[in-house]
Structure formats: structure tokens, C-alpha cells
């Protein structure tokens, strides 16, 4: 069974205040073109369809156009969609019963009571049936009404207990999980690569251990923007179709195509090239070098500039905008700025905490600390220092 694995479309997103509407329309149209040419058995979207929980009318139209393009392919291709942490599950589920008649299957909300089960979509190929389990983004608090007695207090516990309720036949059936969470391996594994445009919690409290999903034949993940496997090749983030931050400028964005063979065989992963309207690039050097070396085919790309010359350039952004159509930012990194930052860091590091508090108090209250007040604060700081 061949299916496309997509995630994190983030329709409606802006890149440093530039609209990405045209870029998203073009890349989704390319995906629809691949679907028409290759005719997969399914298109899976693992969350974060929109960039905001209340998407704009423009964003909804872009996604509607994409679904319409897919629905026009004959014979029809089922589309399986879950909500991510950026989505509103309720809004994503709008008209879900009507859409299901057109083979568009939505799972927008986490389970809400003890009777409810995960949305399961069963498709068939020459090797038999494949069960797709649709698990929307969840927090332990979202599923507190599902369990009797002790409630899950970690993300791993919540996902594990939700899956255990499904009584999944891992031995005899092929099973695919579609999930939007921050999955990690054990401590000996490298942490998944993240970037600036992703939201997750440092410290591990929002992580889900991959051990709870390892028995699936394939785990289609969303949330991380860099394509990568976690712990095992069959547990995979497909990454975004477009670059959504400067930190992603080195990423190679592709369309992930998964092929499941007979039970027990590892899935095959193919990566198809994508051709965005505009790339995201970093330029570092002197102003004149960056302008002089600008290639004709990159002048409409999204450009982040870091100037390294020691002399202050005259109106650098205005000069750059004559060459590049989409300047994201202009930074300065030279000996002068680094020395200034070091000096500021030294001042902040060396300043006495009591003196900092006195300065802050005077700025806010308009008067200096009285001597008895200063003595109270001195004792507090001394106590903190000792502890």
C-alpha cells in the first residue's frame, strides 16, 4: 500500500510578515500533481493543517482548493487528517460527515469519554487490510474523562493508555498510527532535531517515549519540521513542505511516500523533490559582496542577511532591497558589535544584585530606597546567597 505522508502545512503562516499564500498554493498544487500521477492509496496529513486555531478565510480557501484538487482525481484517493497543536479540533471537524462521503476522514478532537475510541480507517490492497489509527494532538488533561481511577499525568502515559484501549492486533494486521506529538527515544538516542518555527517543551514533560508506538508497522508523525526518523526507520517525521524559518534554510524539503508491503516487511520510504516558488537563504559578508554576488535566480527568494564589515554601511536595508525582493532581516556581526555585547554582558554579570534592585525600585517608584528598606533587602539577598 502506497500513501503520501504530509504534516505541518501551517496554512496561513507568514514568514517575517511576508504572506506565504502563493507559496503554499503552489506547493500543495505540486503535491496534488504527484497524487494524480502516482495515485497513492491514501494521503495522510499528520496535524497542523493551519498555523492558527482560528484560521483566516484566506487560509481556509487555500486548504479547500487542495482538497478539491485531490477529490477530482479518479478513482478517488482517501485523505486522512488529524489536528495538531496549532489547529482547533472543533473547527477542523466542520462538515466532517459530508466530507467523509467524499473519502476525507477527519479526527479533530482527542477522546472525550469512556465510550469513545480512536478514529480508525481501514483500507485494502493486494496484501489485505491496513488499519490507520488517527490520534489527534493531546495533552493528559484532554483525556481526563476517558479513564476511571488514576489519571495519566505524563504525555507518554496518556498516549500509551489511549492505544491500549484499542486492543490493536499487532501480530496479524498491518497498522499505521497517525500522531502529532513530540516523540523521543531513550536516553542513548540523539534527540530529534528541532528548529525555530516549532513549539515544544524543554525538559521532557511533553515528550512521548517511542516505546509506546514501536509495534506499529509505520508511525506517521507531525510536529517537527525537519524530516527524520526517531529511534527506528518506521517511526518518522516527514517534515514540512516549505521552509518556515531561517533556521530551516539548510533543510531539503521533500514529499514522503510510504509503501507498505506484506506483514513483517519494513516499509519503503521514497522522497520526491519539491520545487517551491521561493527558497529561504542566509547571506553573510560585506554589503557590497552580498549585493555583487547576488544571482539572478535568487533575487525573489527570502533572504536573511548578516553583515560582517567593521565600518557601518549606509542604509544597508535600502540598498539590499534594490537587489532582493524579500529581505527577512538584516543583522550585524563584526568586531565592534561583538565587543559591545561582551561589555554589556560583563556589566550585567558584575553588577551587585542589591544595586540592581535599588536602581529598579527608583525607576519604578520615582524615589530611592530608605535605609531601613535597603537593610531588609540586603538581608534577603544575603540569605538567598547562603542558601
N, C-alpha and C positions, 0 to 999 in steps of 0.2 A: 504494500500500500504506500503510495507516494502522497505526501502532503507538504504544503508550504507552512513554515513556522515563522510567524511575524510577532513583533511586540513593540510596545512603546512608540506608537505612531505620533503621539503628542500633537495631534491636530489642533491648530490654533496657537501654537507656540510662536513666540518672537525670539529672534536672536539679536541681543543688544538693540532692541527697539525696531529691528527690521522685520517686516512681515514675511513669513515663510509660506504663505498661501500658494503662490505659484510653484515653489519648490516641492511642496507636499503633493499638490495636484499632479505634477509631472512624475514624481517617483511612484506614487500609487498607480498612476496610469501605466507605468512600466511594469509594475507587479501584475496588473490585470492582463497586460500583453503576454507576460510569461505564462500566466494561468491559461490563457486562450491557446497558446502554442503547445504547452506541455500537458495540459488537462490533468492536474492532480486530483486525487480522490477527495481532498479537503483543503481548505485554507484555515489555519489556526492563528488566532490573534490573542496573545497572552497578556492582555491588560494594557492600561494607559492608552486607550484609544484617543482620548482628548488630553490636553495639557491642563485643563481646569475642570473642577467638578461641575461648574456651570458654564458649559461651552457657549461661545458666541454662535449666532445664527449662521455666520460665515463658515465656522468650523464644522457645524452640523451638515451644512451643504456639501462641504468637501468630502466628508465621510459617506454621505448619501450617494454622491457621484461614484465613489469607489465601489460601494455595494451594488449599485446599479450596473456598473461595468461587469462585475463578477456574475450578477444574476442573468445577464444577457448571453452568457456562454452556454452552449448547448452541446451535450446534455449538462444539466445543472451541476454545479460544484457546491457541496455543503460548506458553509462558513461557520466556524465555532469561535465564539468570542467570550472572554471573561473581562471583568472590571479590574483595574489596577488601583493603586493608591491615589492616583490623580483623578480618577473617574468618580462620578456619582452612580452607584449601582442602580438606584431608582430611575434616574434619567436614562441610563443605558438600556434599561428594560422596557422602555416605552415602545408600544406596539409589538412586543415580543411574540405574542400569539399569532399575529398576522405574518410577521417575518418568518416564523417557523414553517409556515406553509410554503415559503419560498426557500426552504432549507438553510435559513440563517438562525443558528441556535445561540441564545444569549444566556449567560449566567452573571447577573449583576450584583446579587446580594449574597453575603455569607449566610449560612443556615441560621434560622431564627427560632426553631423549636425542635422538640424531640422527635416529631413525626417526619420532619423534612430530611431529605437526603440530597447528596450532590447531584447536580445535573449530569446525566450520562447519555452520551450519543454513541450509538453502535453503528459502525459502517462495515461493509463487507468487500473483500477482494477474493482473488483466486485461492488464497490460503485459509480463508474463513473470515470470522468476525474480528473486529478490533473495537474495544471499548475505550472511548475517550471520556475521562472524568474531568469536569470543569470546576475548578476550585478558585473562586474569586479571591482577591486580596482580603485578608482578615487580620484582626487583632484578637487576642484572647477575650477581650471584653465583648467583641461582636457575637460570640457564640456561647455566652454565659447561660442562655436559656435552653441550650441543647443537651446539657449533661445534668444528671442527678448527682447530688452529693458534692464532692470536692471539684472545684472548678480548675481548668487549666490556667496556670499563671505564667507560662512562657509560650513563645510562638511555636517552638518545637512541639511542646505538649499539645497545643491546640490543633496543629496540623495532623499530628500522629493520631490523636483521638478521633478527629473527624474522619480520617481514612479508615481507621479500624471499624467504624460503624458500617462501612460499605460492604464488608465481607467480600473483598475482591479475590477472585480466583487467579492468583499469580502463577500457578503451576500449569494450567491448561489453556488459558486465554491470553491473547495479546492485549496489553493495557497501556494506555498513554495518559499521563497526567498533564493537565494544563494549569499552571500556577504562576502567581505573581507575588513573589516574596524574595527576601534576601537570604539565599541558601549558601551555606558554607560547609566545608568538610571538617575532618578532625584537625587537631592542632598541628599535626605533621604536614598537612596540606597547606599550600600557599593560599592566602586569602584572595577571593575573586577581585579582579581589577575593577576599580570604580573611577568615575570622572566627576567633574564639577557639576554636571547637569542632573545628577542623581541624588535622591534623598534616601538616606538610611541612617540608622542609629549606631554611633560608635559605642563599643563596649560589649556588644554581643546580645543585648536583651531582645533585639528584634530579629536575630538570626534564626534560621531554621536548619537543623542538622540534616544533611543529605541522607543519613541512615534511614530516615522515616520514609523515603521515596525510592530507595535503591532497587526495590523489586519490580518497579515498573519497567516495561520494555523501552519506553522513551519518556523523558520528562521535558516538556516544552515550557521553558521558563521565560518570564518577563520581569523587568525591573532594572537590570544592569544594561548599560548602553554599549558596552564592548562585547563582541561575540566571543564566547568562551564556554568551555565545559567546566563542571565543578566536580572534582573527585573521580568522575568516570565519563567517558565519551558520550554516554546515552543520557546524561543529565546536563542540559545545555541551555545557556542564554544565547538567543540568536542575535542580540544587539539591535540597534536602531537602523532604519533605512537611510537616515540622514545624520549629519554631524550637528549636534545641538549645543556644543560649547567649544571654546578654543582648545580646551584640554583634549578634545576628540580629534584634533587636526591630523594626527598620525594614524587614526583608525582606517581600516579598509572596510567600507560598508558593502555588504553583500546580501543576497536573498538566500535564506537557508531552506534547502529542500531535503526532506527526510524520507527515506524509503525503508519501510518495514518489510522484511521477508517472513519466512515461516518462523514459528515459535522457537526460541532458543538461539536464533541467529542475531548478531548485533546489527543495529540499524546502520544504513549507509547515509552519510551526510555529504551533500553537494552544495557548493557555494556559487551562486550565479552572480556575475558582475552587475553593478548598478551604475547609472550614469546621471548623477544629479545635475540640475541646471547650474549650480554654483558650488564650488568647493570652499572649505574653511582652511585658511593657511596662516602661518606665522612668518613674519618678516623681521629679521634682526640685522642691524648695521647702521651705517650713517644714512642720513636723509637722502643725500644725493645718490648714494649707491643703490638704495632701495628703489628710488624713482628711476634711475638709469637702467636698472636690470629688470624692470617690470616687463613680463612677457605679454604679448597681445591677448593670449587666450586666458589670462588670469585677471584681467582688469575688472571683470564683473564679479569675481569671487569675493567672499567675505574675508577681510584681511585684518589680522592683529599685528600691530607694528611696535617693535621695541627699538628705540634709538639709542645708540651706544657712543656717539661722538661727545667729546667733553665740552665743546662750545655749544651754546644754546642756539638752536635753529630758529629761524624767523618763520613764525606762523606755520609750524610743521603740518598740522592737520589740513589747513587750507591748501598747502602745496600737494599733499598726498591725494586729496580729493580731486585734483585735476587729472590724476592718473588712475586711481582706483575708485570704483563706483560704490563700494560698500565697506567703509572703514569701521571696524568694530571698536577699536580702542587704539590709543597712541600712548605708549609708556616710554619712560626714560630710565636707562640703566647704564650709568657711567661712573667714573671715579668720584665725581663731585656728589652725585646723589647717594652713592653707597657710603661716602664719608659722612654725609649729613644724617643718614639713617643710623649709622653707628653712634654718632654723637647723641642723637635723640634716645637711642637705646641705653647708652651709658647714663644719661641724665635720669631716665626712668628707673634704671636699676639701682643707682646710687642714692636716690632721694630718700630721706628718712620718712617712714610711714606716718609718724606723728605730724611732721611738717606738711606732708601731702594732705592729711586730714584738715589741718589748720587752714591751708590755702583753699581747700574745697569749702569749708564752713564759711569762710569770709566771703567767697564768691557767691554762695547761695544766700546767706543771711545778711550780707552787707555790713557785718560787724565782726571784730576779732573775738576769738575765744577768751573768756575770762580766765584768770589764773587758776581758780578752783576747778573750772571745767577742763582746762588743759591738764591739770594734775590727774583728774579722773581718767581722761583719755590715755595719759601716759601709763597709768597703772594697768589699764586694759590691754594696751599694746605689749607691755612687759609680760603680762600673764599669758597672752597668746604666744609670745616668743618662747617662753619657758615650756609651754605645752607642745 
